[in-house]
């Protein structure tokens, strides 16, 4: 298959799949999701993605209708139905199907999976970024389906010819990007926002921190501001599919470019880990 959709045990070509209008995703975005890249029919850091998926569901009191091991088996089975093993594996759970009512519905949750071809970006080419005030809610650590602020920020980046939008809170604290984490290199250290309720603790972020440990690079998990971002030796964005991407421009002004060897060592280390794990 070229694309695949799965819904509560039924699967087929993604463009032919339908879901009930009363699924609470339609009314309230009442669900959570996770996603990650696969290569050679092997999803990178699958257990970490599934663990985060279950944490997000628990935060919203949604009971995932399968166990972690059952979900892993299902994803592996669905990947094998695809024509290519280089994929984006997306899965979500919604609270259930019921007439519109704000209070929780009774009954089983709905499990969705989608698979589409996807090429991992190894991050060789620097990217441009823009900034925007972070107007999202205060539960960014939950990978909820309510993504309108991120959608608007991603569209703003596209219109500006940029790769991503860096979000910041009042007072200038940098949080993350529309669909990535953002970090800086400062005085030889890797600085990343703390994993509190204002950011999603990215899988790519975790593997960058681990790569720093392998390379002997100091790591500081602390809040930092836009001013520090602009003055940083390097600016890095990361996600599961693009684990280490160096930024060269922010809001039209040059940034970074002062610790290229360190960033390249980080990039090579985390990309090699990804490629080795999915070989």
N, C-alpha and C positions, 0 to 999 in steps of 0.2 A: 504494500500500500504506500502511496505517496504521502498522505496525511491520515491521521486517525483520531477519532473522537470516541470517548467512552462515557457512559452515563448509567450508573446503577446496574451494571451487568450487560448492558447493550452497547455494542461497538460497531463502527463502520467508518467510511470516509467522513472526515470532519465536516465537509461542506454539506453533507446529507443528514447530519445529526440534528435533532431538535430536543428541546427541554420544555417541561410544562411552564406556562405563564405564571402559575402560582408558586413556582420555586422561589424561595425567599431571596434568592440572588436578584430577581427581577424587581422586587418591591423595595428591599432595604440594603442590598449588597451584603446580606447577612451570612457571611462565610469567611473563610480564610484560604490561602493558597500557598504553594511553594513551586519552585521551578529550578531547573539546572540543566547543564549541557551533558550530552552523552556523545561518546566517540567509540566507534567499533562496537556499538550495542552495549556499551558499559557507561552508566551514568556516574559522573564524577561526584564523589562525596555523598553518595545516595543516603547513607545512614544519617549524616548530618542534616541533610535536607528534610528527611522524614522526621527526625527528632524535632526540628524547628516547627514543622507542620503540626505535629501533635501539641507542642507548647502553645502555638497560636490558637489552636482549636480549644484547648483547655482554658485559655484566658477568656474566651467568649462562651464557655460552658457548652460547647458543641462536642458531642460524642461521635468520634470518627467511627463509621460502621465496620471497619476492619482493624485488625491489629497491625502493628508496625511491620512484622514479618510478612503478613498477608499483603500489605500494600507493596512491599518490596518485590514480592513474587509477582504481583499483578503488573507492576511497571515493567519488570523484566520480560514477562510474557508478551505484553503489548509492544514493547520495542522490537521483539523478534518478528512481529508481523509487518514491519516496515521495510521498504525497498533499500533504505540506507541506514547505517548505524550511527551516522552523525546527526544528532537530533537535539531539539529543545524539548525537554520532558516537563510538562506543566500538569499540576494536579491541585484540585480544590475540593473543599467540602462545604456545603451549605446546610443551614439548620433543618431544612425539610421543605415540604410542599403543603401549603394550606392557604385558605382565603386570607386576604390582606388583614393583618392585625398586628399592632406593634409588639404585643406580648409574645413570648416564646410559643411556638406551636408544639404540639405533641406528635410523636411519631419519629420514624428513622430519618437520619440525615442523608443528604444526597452526595454521592461521590462522583466527581468529574475528572477526566484525564484527557489531555490533548497532546498529540505528538506531531511535530512538523520538522522538516529538514533544517539543520542549523550548523553553521561553521564557527568554531571557536576562534575568536580574535586573539592572537598571541601578543598584541600590544606593541608592535614595532614602530608604529607611526604616532607621533604626539598629536593631541587633540585640543580643540578650543572649547572653553567653558564660558558660561555667563552666570550671573547671580540673580537671585530673587528672594524676597522675604518668605520665610517658611510659615504658611498660614494653616498648616495641617493641625490635626488634633494632638492630644498628648498621650497617645498610645501607639507611637510609631514603631515600637518594638513588636507589635502584633501585625502579622502580614495579612491584614484585612483586605477584602475586596473593594473597600471604599477608597478609590484611587483618583478621584477627580482632581485634587490639587496637583498630584504628580502628573496626570495627563496634561493639565494646562502648562505645567513647567516644562514638560518634555516638548510640547508643541512650540513654546517660546524659544527653546534651544534650537529646534529645527528651523524656525523662521529666521533666527539670527545666524544660521550657518554654523552652529556650535554642536558639539557632541552631547553635552549635558548642561543642566542648570544646577549650580551649587546653592543650596538653601541655607538661610540664616534666620535666627530668631531675633526679636527686638533686643537691642544692645549689641548686636553683631556676632553673637555666638554662631559659628558654623555647625550645622547638624549633619546633613548628608546631601545627596543629589536626588533627582527625580526617580531614578531607578538604579542608583549605585551608591556606594560609600565613597567618601573623599578623605584623603589623608595628606599630611605634609611631611617633608624632610626638613629638619631644623637642627643645625649644628651637629649633623651626623646621626641624629636620632629619628626614628619613625614615630610621628605623633598622630594619634587618631582619637576621635571623639569617644568618650566613655560609652559603654553599652548600657545606657539608661533608657528611659521611656521615650527619648527624643530621636532615637535612631533605630533602624533595624540592624541587629548584629549579623552582618553579612557573612556568608560562607567564605567568599573571596577574602574578606577582611581577616577572618580567622586564619586562613592559610597564609596570608601575607605576614601576620604576626608570627606564625610558626616559622616562616622562611627567615624572618629577622633573627629568630633564635638560632637557626642553623648557621647564619652568616655572622653572628656576633654583633648585630646592629641593635642598639638600645631601643626599647619601646616605651613610649609614654602614652597612656590612655588618659587624656585630660581635655577639658573644653579649650577651644582656641577660637580666635576671632577672625573676621574678614581681614583686618589689618595684618595679622600674622600670616594668613593665607597668601596675601599679595606679596609679602616680603619673604616668603619661605624659599629655601634653597630649591625645593622641588614640590610639585603638587601632583598627587596620584589619585586616580579614581579606580575603583575595583567593583567587580560583581562576579558571580559564578562563571559567566560566559566570557568576561574580559577581566581576568584576575589582576592585571597590573597595567594600567594605561597612564602614561605620563602626559600632563597638560603643558601646553606651551603658551596659552593665551587665556586671559580672564577679562571679560567685559572689554575686549578690544586691546588690552594692554598685555605686553609680554610678562610671563611669570616663569619661575623656575629656571632650569638650565644651568644650575650651579653644582649639581651633584649627580651628573649623568652616569658615572661608573657605578655608583651605589644603586641607583634605580635600575640600571641594566642587570646588575647582579641579582636584585630582588625579582625583577621580571623573569629572568632566565630560570631562577630557582623555582618559582611558583608555577610557571608554565611547564617546566620539565616534570614537576610533580604531577600536574594534571595529565600530561601526555603519557607519562609512565603508568599512571593508575588506570588509564583507559586504553592501553595498548592491547 
